[in-house]
Amino acid sequence: MSNNKIIMVNSFKGGAGKTSIALSLCTTAAYKDCETEIFYIDLDILGTAANYAIFNKDKTICYMSLEAEKIAENKVKFDYGEKKLQFNACLIHPENRLTSNHVANLNQRSNANCLHGIFAKKISSYIDNILKNKKDTLIVLDCSPGLSEFEKLILENLYHKQNSENMCNIYEIYVTTLDVSHIKKTIESMKTVCTGNPNLDKRNIKIITNDLVDLKELLKETDTKKETYIDTDQYTVGLNTYIKAQINKLFNTDENKIVDEVISVLFNKYNQNLIKSNILFHTVDMSKEDTVPLEMDAEPYYNNSLYDEVIKGGAK
């Protein structure tokens, strides 16, 4: 089996931290120096990735377009301590969400299925080229929330590369916050995620519950009158067990064993540096009308434990 890795990051609701996790996998892999080359591919139609602080605003960014012969690549260079690191990024323009031609100026624009099919084919061809010409490569796909026909087309091609040609290992990630409605939506969506692929036992699916609220501090305040304290580890074990149990209810007895082995649940702990690296703050007198918000000076988000958990096991 090839050492090429493809991680597809998705969610079923905006604001889950999907893009932050996708980018952190790239920066972590770069820091660990465990891949020969790293590619971040933005497939989220909102194009929010291009606004992240890690992308140098002083440098002109090349955006993807269906009209172009090749997928545009950007070299993203950043420092982590004394290390000078980089990865490749293919980005959708952040203003595309405001226009009707979000990926191309084509006559087929009115036919979304046709447009998605063309874009999926172009992305799949680009990935194929990487897999044929490079070794020990990490590709991270940052998808639009939900699992549309576009993502399904790309997944189908990727699993063919994994199962028939042994060109890569595929990892699917679905990110949820700790919000109960978001968790339930993610659980319900696992039926759609797991159906339609004949090789379910060959898949590696992980649900990441992403702590954006500092759960540890919240739990300290849950029951002060009784002076009891729920440990974060206890909470996450219980949450993971609940999610797996609810997912199993969606499938029949024969499917349950496969699903139980294929789907795992991870908990991504709250990290203050992640918050700092993505906020704006004022460095001068805020009473002045010409005050300009600046990005917080924080190192790129690095998450060694999550990266190792995501790629644990490889292809089935």
Rosetta silent file (secondary structure, phi, psi, omega in degrees, C-alpha in Angstrom):
SEQUENCE: MSNNKIIMVNSFKGGAGKTSIALSLCTTAAYKDCETEIFYIDLDILGTAANYAIFNKDKTICYMSLEAEKIAENKVKFDYGEKKLQFNACLIHPENRLTSNHVANLNQRSNANCLHGIFAKKISSYIDNILKNKKDTLIVLDCSPGLSEFEKLILENLYHKQNSENMCNIYEIYVTTLDVSHIKKTIESMKTVCTGNPNLDKRNIKIITNDLVDLKELLKETDTKKETYIDTDQYTVGLNTYIKAQINKLFNTDENKIVDEVISVLFNKYNQNLIKSNILFHTVDMSKEDTVPLEMDAEPYYNNSLYDEVIKGGAK
SCORE:     score description
SCORE:     0.000 S_00000001
   1 L     0.000  139.440 -179.590    0.000    0.000    0.000 S_00000001
   2 L   -64.825  156.065  174.673    1.207    3.481   -0.875 S_00000001
   3 L   -91.188    1.597  174.811    2.304    5.945    1.787 S_00000001
   4 L   -68.109  136.900 -178.584    0.294    8.708    0.132 S_00000001
   5 E  -122.624  136.055  174.401   -2.463    9.969    2.431 S_00000001
   6 E  -124.792  119.969  179.989   -5.659   11.796    1.517 S_00000001
   7 E  -111.069  119.759  179.359   -7.729   13.303    4.327 S_00000001
   8 E  -102.028  114.915 -175.196  -11.202   14.534    3.406 S_00000001
   9 E  -105.302  125.572 -177.088  -12.476   16.989    6.045 S_00000001
  10 E  -143.125  173.461  174.374  -16.195   17.756    6.174 S_00000001
  11 E  -155.441  171.652  179.961  -19.007   18.754    8.540 S_00000001
  12 L  -115.640   18.364  177.182  -22.776   18.965    8.415 S_00000001
  13 L  -164.660  141.579  178.198  -23.039   22.507    9.714 S_00000001
  14 L   -68.592  157.696  176.678  -20.958   25.656    9.309 S_00000001
  15 L    81.993   14.937 -178.898  -18.836   26.951   12.183 S_00000001
  16 L   -82.773  -14.060 -175.479  -17.631   23.545   13.360 S_00000001
  17 L    94.130   20.624 -177.562  -13.961   24.437   12.918 S_00000001
  18 H   -59.246  -50.294 -177.698  -13.601   22.269    9.805 S_00000001
  19 H   -67.107  -38.344  177.975  -11.188   24.574    7.979 S_00000001
  20 H   -61.529  -41.950  178.457   -9.103   25.187   11.113 S_00000001
  21 H   -67.359  -42.585  179.540   -8.695   21.433   11.585 S_00000001
  22 H   -59.677  -45.430  179.511   -7.896   20.907    7.893 S_00000001
  23 H   -69.062  -34.530  179.606   -5.191   23.582    7.988 S_00000001
  24 H   -66.551  -32.056  175.886   -3.834   22.321   11.311 S_00000001
  25 H   -64.449  -37.098  178.119   -3.305   18.882    9.739 S_00000001
  26 H   -69.497  -47.656 -178.631   -1.184   20.568    7.052 S_00000001
  27 H   -66.924  -35.220  178.666    0.864   22.683    9.459 S_00000001
  28 H   -68.005  -43.755  178.342    1.346   19.714   11.804 S_00000001
  29 H   -62.231  -38.322  177.922    2.522   17.442    9.003 S_00000001
  30 H   -65.122  -42.143 -179.502    4.932   20.160    7.890 S_00000001
  31 H   -66.425  -41.025 -179.012    6.266   20.555   11.435 S_00000001
  32 H   -72.917  -17.238 -178.848    6.647   16.789   11.931 S_00000001
  33 L    55.390   41.828 -175.717    8.410   16.569    8.563 S_00000001
  34 L  -101.766   -4.427  178.102    6.638   13.252    8.018 S_00000001
  35 L  -127.332  144.428  179.198    5.501   13.844    4.428 S_00000001
  36 L   -65.705  -41.224  179.433    7.586   14.666    1.370 S_00000001
  37 E  -147.497  149.692 -175.680    5.015   17.170    0.146 S_00000001
  38 E  -127.750  134.399  179.213    1.733   18.554    1.496 S_00000001
  39 E  -126.148  125.989  171.116   -1.272   19.850   -0.442 S_00000001
  40 E  -105.072  122.525 -179.155   -4.243   21.728    1.004 S_00000001
  41 E  -118.874  115.965 -178.379   -7.166   21.854   -1.465 S_00000001
  42 E   -85.117  114.310  177.303  -10.067   24.158   -0.632 S_00000001
  43 E  -111.754    7.028 -179.202  -13.346   22.711   -1.926 S_00000001
  44 L   -83.210  118.045 -175.012  -15.578   24.846    0.299 S_00000001
  45 L   -61.160  -21.084  178.131  -17.626   27.139   -1.903 S_00000001
  46 L   -69.439  -21.403  176.524  -17.597   29.807    0.821 S_00000001
  47 L    62.426   29.764 -176.709  -13.878   30.264    0.184 S_00000001
  48 H   -71.946  -24.169 -175.788  -13.193   31.151    3.822 S_00000001
  49 H   -57.787  -36.968 -176.573   -9.771   29.495    3.880 S_00000001
  50 H   -63.586  -18.468 -179.671   -8.193   32.315    1.859 S_00000001
  51 H   -89.599   -2.993 -178.526   -8.966   34.738    4.695 S_00000001
  52 L   -70.061  149.813 -173.653   -7.006   32.779    7.310 S_00000001
  53 L   -61.641  -26.137 -175.554   -3.999   34.485    8.821 S_00000001
  54 L   -66.543  -22.863  179.223   -1.584   31.809    7.614 S_00000001
  55 L   -86.395  122.378 -173.864   -1.964   33.003    4.017 S_00000001
  56 L   -65.840  113.152 -178.184    0.346   35.953    3.409 S_00000001
  57 L   -71.144  -16.595  179.458   -1.782   38.957    2.469 S_00000001
  58 L   -80.108   -9.943 -177.420    1.278   40.704    1.010 S_00000001
  59 L  -108.369  138.350  178.230    1.575   38.021   -1.639 S_00000001
  60 L   -67.359  128.519 -179.483   -0.756   37.675   -4.609 S_00000001
  61 L   -97.334  133.169  175.179   -2.855   34.522   -4.254 S_00000001
  62 L   -92.933  129.859 -176.759   -3.727   32.461   -7.329 S_00000001
  63 E  -106.791  154.432  179.220   -7.248   31.028   -7.181 S_00000001
  64 L   -70.517  146.273  177.298   -8.713   27.931   -8.787 S_00000001
  65 L  -151.887  140.954  178.312  -10.796   28.312  -11.937 S_00000001
  66 L   -69.714  -24.020 -179.015  -12.388   25.824  -14.300 S_00000001
  67 L   -73.012  -26.182 -177.975  -11.308   27.930  -17.248 S_00000001
  68 L   -74.171  147.423 -179.083   -7.635   27.520  -16.394 S_00000001
  69 L   -67.896  -37.335 -178.099   -5.783   24.550  -17.837 S_00000001
  70 L  -119.300  155.761  173.204   -4.149   23.722  -14.511 S_00000001
  71 L   -71.924  127.616 -178.150   -5.192   23.951  -10.865 S_00000001
  72 L   -73.360  133.515  178.922   -3.482   27.006   -9.375 S_00000001
  73 L  -114.635  146.211  174.574   -1.060   26.275   -6.530 S_00000001
  74 E  -124.045  136.117  174.335    0.288   28.624   -3.856 S_00000001
  75 E   -86.847  114.335 -179.853    3.392   28.020   -1.760 S_00000001
  76 E   -97.963  112.716 -179.191    2.430   28.789    1.836 S_00000001
  77 E  -109.174  136.512 -179.538    5.526   29.564    3.898 S_00000001
  78 E  -152.773  159.794  178.955    5.439   30.052    7.654 S_00000001
  79 E  -104.988  140.735  171.720    7.673   29.889   10.713 S_00000001
  80 E  -132.089  101.368 -171.518    7.168   27.658   13.703 S_00000001
  81 L    65.230 -126.941  179.363    9.773   28.529   16.294 S_00000001
  82 L   -90.920   -4.608 -178.753   13.084   28.334   14.454 S_00000001
  83 E   -82.448  138.472  173.090   11.673   26.081   11.756 S_00000001
  84 E  -107.688  115.766 -170.278   10.830   27.477    8.333 S_00000001
  85 E  -122.224  167.328  177.741    8.033   25.381    6.891 S_00000001
  86 E  -159.582  158.953  167.780    5.758   25.293    3.872 S_00000001
  87 E  -149.818  168.385  179.529    2.904   23.488    2.131 S_00000001
  88 E   -94.003  142.327 -179.900    0.983   23.885   -1.141 S_00000001
  89 E  -134.234  131.094  174.076   -2.498   25.428   -1.167 S_00000001
  90 E  -112.292  118.104 -167.078   -5.172   25.455   -3.867 S_00000001
  91 E  -120.797  146.977  170.737   -7.780   28.060   -2.951 S_00000001
  92 L   -92.915  139.285 -177.985  -11.266   29.182   -3.949 S_00000001
  93 L   -63.447  131.078 -177.303  -11.697   32.957   -4.098 S_00000001
  94 H   -64.787  -18.591  179.005  -13.468   34.236   -0.943 S_00000001
  95 H   -86.364   -4.343 -177.757  -15.679   36.559   -3.016 S_00000001
  96 H   -62.857  -30.071 -177.935  -17.108   33.685   -5.035 S_00000001
  97 H   -66.765  -16.367 -178.752  -19.887   33.175   -2.503 S_00000001
  98 H   -91.227   -5.267 -176.695  -21.232   36.602   -3.426 S_00000001
  99 L  -124.190  165.572 -179.807  -21.614   35.788   -7.106 S_00000001
 100 L   -79.640  -24.051 -178.997  -23.436   33.239   -9.188 S_00000001
 101 L   -94.917   66.401 -170.777  -20.284   32.038  -10.953 S_00000001
 102 L   -70.070  -20.019  175.038  -18.706   30.537   -7.859 S_00000001
 103 L  -127.562  -17.042  179.007  -16.322   28.206   -9.695 S_00000001
 104 L  -170.200  160.606  176.747  -16.419   29.226  -13.348 S_00000001
 105 L  -100.383   80.796 -174.487  -17.987   31.387  -15.998 S_00000001
 106 L  -120.997  155.625  175.944  -19.645   28.595  -17.972 S_00000001
 107 H   -65.667  -26.245 -178.082  -22.847   28.186  -19.932 S_00000001
 108 H   -79.912    7.791 -174.161  -23.608   25.167  -17.753 S_00000001
 109 H   -56.250  -32.850 -178.290  -23.747   27.378  -14.674 S_00000001
 110 H   -71.834  -18.176  179.299  -27.512   26.915  -14.396 S_00000001
 111 L  -102.872   96.410 -174.201  -27.044   23.163  -14.186 S_00000001
 112 H   -61.892  -39.400 -178.729  -25.439   22.605  -10.793 S_00000001
 113 H   -63.868  -40.727  178.185  -24.980   18.869  -11.288 S_00000001
 114 H   -64.559  -45.204 -179.764  -23.150   19.417  -14.570 S_00000001
 115 H   -61.784  -46.748  178.815  -20.956   22.115  -13.046 S_00000001
 116 H   -62.768  -37.650  179.009  -20.104   19.993  -10.011 S_00000001
 117 H   -63.440  -40.843  178.773  -19.328   17.049  -12.285 S_00000001
 118 H   -65.855  -45.530 -179.230  -16.875   19.136  -14.313 S_00000001
 119 H   -66.218  -41.518  178.865  -15.186   20.535  -11.210 S_00000001
 120 H   -61.736  -39.776  178.755  -15.034   17.093   -9.545 S_00000001
 121 H   -65.266  -40.617 -179.804  -13.398   15.659  -12.655 S_00000001
 122 H   -66.301  -43.488  178.499  -10.821   18.473  -12.714 S_00000001
 123 H   -64.912  -43.764 -179.831   -9.997   18.044   -9.022 S_00000001
 124 H   -61.902  -40.596  178.386   -9.820   14.246   -9.372 S_00000001
 125 H   -64.538  -39.588  178.383   -7.467   14.580  -12.350 S_00000001
 126 H   -62.984  -44.465  178.943   -5.266   16.967  -10.356 S_00000001
 127 H   -65.518  -42.042  178.027   -5.102   14.512   -7.434 S_00000001
 128 H   -55.628  -42.716 -178.633   -4.397   11.611   -9.805 S_00000001
 129 H   -64.294  -39.487  177.166   -1.423   13.509  -11.179 S_00000001
 130 H   -62.968  -46.750 -176.480   -0.045   14.104   -7.686 S_00000001
 131 H   -64.454  -34.134 -178.402   -0.415   10.435   -6.752 S_00000001
 132 H   -75.646  -26.511 -171.505    1.305    9.245   -9.942 S_00000001
 133 H  -111.668   -6.035 -176.875    4.280   11.565   -9.626 S_00000001
 134 L  -133.431  155.094  177.704    4.929   11.912   -5.901 S_00000001
 135 L  -122.311  156.179  178.448    5.518    9.637   -2.918 S_00000001
 136 L    51.595   48.253 -176.693    4.822   10.082    0.807 S_00000001
 137 E  -107.612  143.048  174.154    2.449   12.933    0.050 S_00000001
 138 E  -109.464  128.161  174.237   -0.368   14.311    2.199 S_00000001
 139 E  -119.876  123.325  178.293   -3.442   15.792    0.501 S_00000001
 140 E  -112.256  120.490  179.503   -6.056   17.510    2.684 S_00000001
 141 E  -102.309  119.245  179.952   -9.431   18.267    1.071 S_00000001
 142 E  -100.158  101.961 -170.197  -11.474   20.955    2.848 S_00000001
 143 E   -89.511  163.863  170.302  -15.072   20.355    1.701 S_00000001
 144 L   -70.170  147.544  177.950  -18.242   22.424    1.786 S_00000001
 145 L   -55.159  134.202 -177.947  -20.514   21.509    4.728 S_00000001
 146 L   101.726  168.112 -179.891  -22.638   18.492    3.821 S_00000001
 147 L  -120.065   87.494 -176.961  -22.018   15.541    1.539 S_00000001
 148 L   -86.434  178.485  177.174  -23.200   16.563   -1.923 S_00000001
 149 H   -61.846  -28.066  178.652  -22.865   14.710   -5.234 S_00000001
 150 H   -60.996  -52.378  179.192  -19.680   16.707   -5.775 S_00000001
 151 H   -65.997  -36.295 -179.871  -17.921   15.186   -2.752 S_00000001
 152 H   -64.023  -38.814  178.237  -19.380   11.758   -3.533 S_00000001
 153 H   -63.306  -43.234  179.361  -17.911   11.851   -7.048 S_00000001
 154 H   -66.444  -43.702  178.716  -14.472   12.708   -5.687 S_00000001
 155 H   -59.509  -42.636 -179.940  -14.714   10.050   -2.972 S_00000001
 156 H   -57.889  -44.627  178.711  -15.682    7.411   -5.508 S_00000001
 157 H   -66.308  -41.016 -178.745  -12.569    8.161   -7.549 S_00000001
 158 H   -64.887  -42.117 -179.944  -10.339    8.259   -4.467 S_00000001
 159 H   -68.477  -28.426  172.896  -11.537    4.908   -3.177 S_00000001
 160 H   -64.360  -41.605  178.425  -10.870    3.408   -6.590 S_00000001
 161 H   -64.049  -34.960 -179.447   -7.304    4.686   -6.270 S_00000001
 162 H   -76.717  -51.556 -169.391   -7.046    3.141   -2.803 S_00000001
 163 H   -83.382  -32.538 -176.591   -8.774   -0.206   -3.289 S_00000001
 164 L  -100.166  -30.933 -174.822   -7.946   -1.056   -6.917 S_00000001
 165 L  -114.514   -4.933  178.687   -4.651    0.697   -7.547 S_00000001
 166 L    52.796   39.807 -176.191   -3.124    0.900   -4.038 S_00000001
 167 L   -95.054  -12.079 -175.557   -2.083    4.499   -4.691 S_00000001
 168 L  -166.336  166.231  169.498   -3.185    6.060   -1.393 S_00000001
 169 E  -109.332  130.862 -177.817   -4.827    5.715    2.012 S_00000001
 170 E  -104.374  135.993  176.246   -8.132    7.564    2.429 S_00000001
 171 E  -129.220  125.072  177.483   -9.304    9.096    5.708 S_00000001
 172 E  -103.982  129.930  178.147  -12.726   10.714    6.088 S_00000001
 173 E  -121.209  133.264  175.039  -13.262   13.266    8.863 S_00000001
 174 E  -124.645  115.857 -171.783  -16.614   14.745    9.886 S_00000001
 175 E   -96.811  135.738  174.210  -16.321   17.596   12.379 S_00000001
 176 E  -133.585  151.651  171.455  -18.995   18.579   14.892 S_00000001
 177 L   -81.317 -175.158  176.764  -19.086   21.050   17.756 S_00000001
 178 L   -85.884    0.044  177.636  -20.336   20.011   21.213 S_00000001
 179 L   -62.858  131.515 -173.693  -23.718   21.564   20.410 S_00000001
 180 H   -62.349  -37.549  179.969  -26.369   18.832   20.808 S_00000001
 181 H   -67.084  -35.940  178.933  -28.189   19.725   17.571 S_00000001
 182 H   -69.073  -42.594  178.218  -24.925   19.570   15.650 S_00000001
 183 H   -61.808  -44.523  179.952  -24.007   16.201   17.171 S_00000001
 184 H   -63.964  -39.816  177.603  -27.442   14.771   16.335 S_00000001
 185 H   -62.319  -41.554  179.272  -27.220   16.054   12.770 S_00000001
 186 H   -64.638  -42.789  178.615  -23.809   14.416   12.383 S_00000001
 187 H   -60.861  -48.577 -179.369  -25.120   11.111   13.775 S_00000001
 188 H   -60.250  -34.478 -175.819  -28.124   11.143   11.432 S_00000001
 189 H   -75.755  -13.484 -179.960  -25.886   11.901    8.464 S_00000001
 190 H   -64.497  -25.976  176.310  -23.750    8.804    9.031 S_00000001
 191 H   -63.594  -44.807  177.756  -26.408    6.725    7.274 S_00000001
 192 H   -66.381  -40.902 -179.039  -25.847    8.768    4.113 S_00000001
 193 H   -60.959  -40.604 -171.606  -22.076    8.691    4.585 S_00000001
 194 H   -88.325  -13.751 -179.406  -21.956    4.903    4.900 S_00000001
 195 L   -96.155  157.785  177.330  -24.368    3.949    2.114 S_00000001
 196 L    88.944   -6.492  176.948  -23.651    3.912   -1.598 S_00000001
 197 L  -115.322  117.288 -174.655  -20.084    2.656   -1.272 S_00000001
 198 L   -67.905  -14.837 -177.466  -19.695   -1.102   -1.866 S_00000001
 199 L  -112.978   54.591 -178.544  -16.461   -1.285    0.128 S_00000001
 200 H   -57.698  -37.981 -178.128  -17.628    0.032    3.498 S_00000001
 201 H   -68.376  -11.592  179.401  -15.220   -2.277    5.328 S_00000001
 202 H   -95.187    1.816 -173.979  -12.315   -0.590    3.487 S_00000001
 203 L   -95.942  158.837  179.443  -13.132    2.882    4.775 S_00000001
 204 L  -130.147   98.091 -173.018  -11.646    4.851    7.653 S_00000001
 205 E  -113.292  129.956  179.522  -14.219    7.314    9.032 S_00000001
 206 E  -128.907  131.954  171.747  -13.665    9.539   12.039 S_00000001
 207 E   -97.608  126.341  178.440  -16.060   11.906   13.770 S_00000001
 208 E  -108.567  117.418  171.515  -14.234   14.718   15.554 S_00000001
 209 E   -86.701  115.234 -169.874  -16.067   16.495   18.372 S_00000001
 210 E  -101.222  115.491 -178.289  -14.354   19.864   18.331 S_00000001
 211 L   -82.435  105.949  178.446  -14.207   21.793   21.610 S_00000001
 212 L  -107.006    4.315 -172.588  -14.556   25.485   20.781 S_00000001
 213 L  -120.283    3.398 -176.211  -15.912   26.529   24.199 S_00000001
 214 L    64.290   68.346 -176.689  -13.243   25.326   26.665 S_00000001
 215 H   -55.847  -38.383 -177.852  -15.164   22.345   28.043 S_00000001
 216 H   -57.170  -44.234  178.913  -12.757   21.846   30.949 S_00000001
 217 H   -70.746  -36.447  179.111  -13.631   25.238   32.426 S_00000001
 218 H   -64.593  -40.462 -178.151  -17.344   24.761   31.788 S_00000001
 219 H   -67.351  -27.683  178.245  -17.414   21.421   33.576 S_00000001
 220 H   -64.899  -23.247 -176.711  -15.834   22.976   36.669 S_00000001
 221 L  -102.493    6.265 -172.442  -18.935   25.137   36.978 S_00000001
 222 L   -72.027  -35.761 -174.192  -21.574   22.471   36.324 S_00000001
 223 L  -145.722   61.389 -175.760  -22.412   21.453   39.870 S_00000001
 224 L   -68.575  -28.234 -178.860  -20.763   23.765   42.373 S_00000001
 225 L   -64.971  -39.511 -179.805  -23.529   23.320   44.955 S_00000001
 226 L   -88.592   -1.824  179.068  -22.807   19.607   45.330 S_00000001
 227 L    55.806   37.605  175.754  -19.089   20.290   45.054 S_00000001
 228 L  -107.910  154.492 -177.566  -18.721   17.602   42.404 S_00000001
 229 L  -135.727  124.262  177.486  -16.542   17.875   39.356 S_00000001
 230 L   -88.170  121.028  179.856  -16.936   15.996   36.097 S_00000001
 231 L   -71.214  143.439 -179.421  -13.554   15.203   34.618 S_00000001
 232 H   -58.783  -40.868  179.862  -13.099   16.102   30.932 S_00000001
 233 H   -62.980  -41.124  177.731  -11.892   12.588   30.138 S_00000001
 234 H   -61.407  -43.158 -179.098  -14.976   11.078   31.781 S_00000001
 235 H   -62.395  -47.508 -175.775  -17.215   13.385   29.781 S_00000001
 236 H   -68.034  -36.721  176.098  -15.549   12.635   26.451 S_00000001
 237 H   -61.431  -44.953  178.347  -15.598    8.871   27.000 S_00000001
 238 H   -63.279  -41.166 -179.847  -19.309    9.096   27.743 S_00000001
 239 H   -65.568  -43.662  179.284  -19.913   11.321   24.720 S_00000001
 240 H   -62.284  -41.920  178.574  -17.988    9.012   22.410 S_00000001
 241 H   -62.758  -41.856  179.569  -19.927    5.990   23.695 S_00000001
 242 H   -62.350  -46.523 -177.663  -23.230    7.811   23.157 S_00000001
 243 H   -61.993  -45.901  179.891  -22.345    8.802   19.583 S_00000001
 244 H   -63.075  -41.320 -179.294  -21.286    5.269   18.635 S_00000001
 245 H   -63.834  -41.535 -179.766  -24.430    3.773   20.214 S_00000001
 246 H   -68.322  -35.426  177.705  -26.699    6.203   18.353 S_00000001
 247 H   -66.564  -42.066 -179.469  -24.943    5.496   15.061 S_00000001
 248 H   -60.106  -30.103  179.763  -25.343    1.746   15.531 S_00000001
 249 L   -66.354  -20.154 -178.551  -29.115    2.225   15.852 S_00000001
 250 L   -77.732  -15.022 -171.927  -29.186    3.477   12.255 S_00000001
 251 L  -119.994  158.187  178.214  -27.984    0.154   10.850 S_00000001
 252 L   -77.365  176.040 -174.014  -29.181   -3.441   10.882 S_00000001
 253 H   -59.778  -42.295 -177.941  -27.467   -6.225   12.807 S_00000001
 254 H   -66.891  -34.086 -178.654  -25.255   -7.338    9.916 S_00000001
 255 H   -78.172  -26.754 -172.086  -24.056   -3.789    9.244 S_00000001
 256 H   -56.504  -44.174 -177.365  -23.389   -2.933   12.891 S_00000001
 257 H   -63.265  -42.805  179.896  -20.129   -4.856   13.230 S_00000001
 258 H   -65.064  -47.967 -178.333  -18.660   -3.257   10.084 S_00000001
 259 H   -60.873  -39.019 -178.893  -19.826    0.227   11.035 S_00000001
 260 H   -64.158  -32.452  179.723  -18.447   -0.169   14.550 S_00000001
 261 H   -83.312  -30.864 -174.939  -15.011   -0.984   13.142 S_00000001
 262 H   -80.657  -38.814 -175.235  -15.074    1.641   10.404 S_00000001
 263 E   -99.817  127.956  173.379  -16.279    4.663   12.424 S_00000001
 264 E  -126.068  159.993 -176.923  -14.350    6.022   15.397 S_00000001
 265 E  -119.848  128.210  178.645  -14.930    9.152   17.478 S_00000001
 266 E  -116.994  155.005  177.025  -12.168   11.582   18.478 S_00000001
 267 E  -117.196  122.403  178.553  -12.222   14.577   20.794 S_00000001
 268 E   -99.412  110.610 -173.937  -10.260   17.677   19.810 S_00000001
 269 L   -67.103  151.497  175.297   -9.420   19.631   22.953 S_00000001
 270 L   -57.864  135.299  179.661   -9.850   23.379   23.262 S_00000001
 271 L  -135.255  116.677 -175.994   -6.686   25.209   22.297 S_00000001
 272 H   -62.913  -32.389 -178.675   -6.231   28.885   23.065 S_00000001
 273 H   -66.726  -31.444  175.895   -3.614   29.320   20.363 S_00000001
 274 H   -62.717  -43.223  179.313   -6.155   28.238   17.748 S_00000001
 275 H   -65.231  -45.412 -178.366   -8.475   31.001   18.913 S_00000001
 276 H   -61.319  -35.830 -175.171   -5.657   33.564   19.033 S_00000001
 277 L   -76.253   -7.681 -176.228   -4.487   32.744   15.529 S_00000001
 278 L  -124.382   15.883  179.682   -7.903   33.457   14.022 S_00000001
 279 L  -114.770  168.091  174.833   -9.099   36.635   15.771 S_00000001
 280 E  -110.262  147.801  175.726   -8.598   40.351   15.237 S_00000001
 281 E  -147.440  165.500 -177.459   -7.543   42.757   17.924 S_00000001
 282 L  -103.452  135.027 -179.408   -6.612   46.430   18.264 S_00000001
 283 L  -106.957   -3.490 -179.468   -3.081   47.531   19.049 S_00000001
 284 L  -126.922 -178.556 -178.642   -3.765   51.268   19.207 S_00000001
 285 L   -58.875  115.564 -175.343   -6.238   53.629   20.823 S_00000001
 286 L   -73.043   -9.924  179.212   -9.683   52.270   19.914 S_00000001
 287 L   -78.089  -15.242 -179.713  -11.229   55.713   20.332 S_00000001
 288 L   -80.537  139.945 -176.387   -9.537   56.884   17.149 S_00000001
 289 L   -67.469  -27.208 -175.996  -11.600   56.631   13.995 S_00000001
 290 L   -93.371   16.447  178.474   -8.713   55.305   11.899 S_00000001
 291 L   -61.504  131.657 -179.379   -8.032   52.357   14.205 S_00000001
 292 L  -115.923  125.633  177.471   -7.305   49.256   12.136 S_00000001
 293 L   -70.073  139.074 -179.820   -7.793   45.754   13.559 S_00000001
 294 E  -118.716  154.117  178.273   -4.748   43.542   13.167 S_00000001
 295 E   -72.667  140.428  178.249   -4.408   39.797   13.246 S_00000001
 296 L   -60.131  135.090  179.717   -3.207   38.346   16.526 S_00000001
 297 L   -81.780   89.205 -179.479    0.467   37.437   16.365 S_00000001
 298 L  -132.462  150.938  179.229    0.219   33.717   17.123 S_00000001
 299 L   -69.006  152.831  176.597    1.991   30.670   15.742 S_00000001
 300 L   -55.897  146.967 -176.653    0.090   28.437   13.309 S_00000001
 301 L   -67.014  123.530 -177.132   -2.064   25.864   15.063 S_00000001
 302 L  -121.895  125.222 -175.235   -0.091   22.662   15.643 S_00000001
 303 L  -137.702   85.142 -176.147   -1.844   19.502   16.885 S_00000001
 304 H   -64.111  -43.592 -176.029    0.398   16.459   16.976 S_00000001
 305 H   -65.563  -41.358  179.334   -1.984   14.196   18.918 S_00000001
 306 H   -65.431  -43.080  179.348   -4.942   14.837   16.595 S_00000001
 307 H   -57.882  -46.640 -179.098   -2.822   14.237   13.501 S_00000001
 308 H   -64.732  -36.859  178.969   -1.612   10.896   14.865 S_00000001
 309 H   -69.011  -37.463 -178.573   -5.154    9.860   15.808 S_00000001
 310 H   -63.580  -44.270 -175.046   -6.527   10.755   12.395 S_00000001
 311 L   -92.446    5.881  179.940   -4.056    8.613   10.439 S_00000001
 312 L   -62.987  131.785  173.297   -4.015    5.732   12.928 S_00000001
 313 L    97.007  -35.657 -178.377   -4.726    2.400   11.285 S_00000001
 314 L    65.181 -159.176 -178.772   -4.493    3.417    7.645 S_00000001
 315 L   -71.627  149.010 -178.817   -6.634    1.684    5.064 S_00000001
 316 L   -76.897    0.000    0.000   -8.632   -1.351    6.144 S_00000001
